[in-house]
């Protein structure tokens, strides 16, 4: 069987199963069983499938994922995040589109302590959206910032998907985590600038609030010092431990999780019920990711044994295209996939072909990894199947239509595309900080 026929069987079968509604994990598992029988030698292939499953989920590089997820779960279920939002509301006063700006600033801080984009969007949506709508904010103007900053969560560490990408692609996990910081902060600044400009040009989008006189002097800053600064210090502890070589990504993640739990206990916010919800949520998210990884390892191996990987890589490299054109093609494929499949599926489908090409072209893997992350971040916001779009619809009032959600996210998609091209044209935006910190 040639590599073309093998590719059709593997990808055609996968698309068919997903189209029938089978989950990603079970879709890959079913294809792997059939492919193991065809390409890995029947019963021996099934034995290899079992060995791959054990080896893939016992990889030490994956262990930061549950710790990063736990950090976000504790942050949200303990109520620490709500206190941080209140602290920002005392500091951010006379700004056009004030509540939307608070959502961006708070979401950026949450991104530095949470490994879940969906959790960040759901929390800000449930807390901030009703308040903005009650204050007369335009519904699209109110929803857009919450979805936009939710996607930034993927770029700013800790990020569970960044760890997964680094593990599957063989990219330095610490380098990838740190490489997303600058692009993520650029996006946050662009979002704030856009909100302030829009609200200034059209005040009807965000009516001016009649604020009560708040505390002044030290009293105004005290909630920030008590409820926000410790979260920033936890982020600094995680990144600093990795970059200084004091801890591996796994150990740094464990320190971050422990620090978040200690902070929640110090605030007397960590009840037994909140802790159990956080642990349950961590197990659910981590279990889903790890189960999908089981399918990823064998799928990559089957693609290699069937000749599909070498065939497609050889076909692309034999066209005489420049590295720039090939990389632009990869980004276009990722942006297309982002409209229809989830982020983990994007990785599983494309990495077996992309990484050999990246190595062949001599491309900096950290730079490519950050570009990949930005494409996945955009996939969270692009219709028809962006996960953050449905998360927002789930927490929005019943009167808000899905079309409103789509249109609210559109400006933030354009900003994401702008940052993607900026990082593509100027790679130091992604590689400067990891090199500076020695990651």
Steps between C-alpha positions, in 0.01 A plus 500: 500500500640842403520800728219677316256214560617473862444873552150477356413207728639664813372853455181403319412261778578759765287769335215253454500394865509858624226593255286224652538667838764275657725683746857583402650251744285206389535600134878478518479178702279332240724610211808385689358151555422459130832654395697282742350191341578629148841662539657373824457128452164375625517369856849643544360835398236486772770417754697800378186713538471394865868573567469842336199581718693427820814684390313808376314573824798423725717763331652734759461797264120482529482524878480884510155483337294396807689746721435792264133403471474473879636855540214640295236279661601609851513864392145494367321267744646664811376848410851649495439620144195703607705684762763579236233650273377718788857620555536601136167684509639729774809583293346539154259791532469772234561302181268471198356150491612451861338161567632355174849625588470339844406172330814516286734589787348240733503238224869566434583442865282188507686376191819508708351271761254284304565228244147494355370740235142379538503548878625859463231584244224334701599679819528847347187441295292402801635782721563793265249459215180545708649810664596655165159430351327649806712814459378541142802364311447385144471121512770439238732755654453326836554142381797560269765587763407200714545256212811677373685488831387140553700403193808682632498250788649247257807718438589620850633227730389286663333343196404134491476501120848652470636213709313251283629663181857499628475134598346381173724715278825450688534873574652634822202536733656778707603684182150467358332617820723806528488571126127567517528775763590793271240422227238450771575834665500673160152364436379623840634851433341506154167391648508780759593758237217385275244510782598849614503632142161349410339621823644849447377526140159350579404551866170317444695171492604545864302770685694693761445367850409703806766370734481538873792670668749226571780476752809713439869461563623175649145374557441504126806285434463266797259253328741481205794425729301239692301324227692554174869531582520147651359358174765686301767371738381143442538556125849641561586200715396254227683678218800589716548145624506368142726766355749498787538125469379443853210284388379306199168607342331227702653613828424865421139406424477315831636808679239715325216267597619489860537879506146548366355266763695673779381841375137385495540361854658825618198691366277249685328433169589135450211300638488123482225519237705744287807276524301194392356691203851611402638147526206353309538757224873432481447127467237548229709736286830318550343160441349616173833639379699193601249265341534688173879477526469122506366520146758755389806282554379201300347720230837667438670161492245358257540799271874437495473124439245546223729741317248784521731729699800461270275516194335828591823656629681395182217632284513843665880529516529384138305798370797732545301740717675743732484455876283811527240366258491160671459658844224729373328193360522332840347803670219508243427130565491559876268800465269293279497208744433744784160577351388137519695290754620546856856595590616153606377352172689771312820385668441131448418537131771745395806447720605165346548684169592848615788419736706300244464796263596744775814296573581472129464876452717578802227712663530600866258258670407745778408766243294248304337380822390854593357547149314170546363620835375827350324306223334280761405809699330637188321169456331556836336815360417409139154375399334265459657280772723727711483365856499844663206604283289219644634566850382860471162394363465267797546776760326780305135598565243308291423798276850506347516318166796297376545751218559772761771286657669442162502871417622595848809281456589626150714807597706282735559248221648782291730599785608138533580486128700821532711358785542173307647687204709722731659194663544339158678805358692580820588168673676665801153585633477129583866403544657800673367434852575122503857570384541779754387268779701207364203274419 
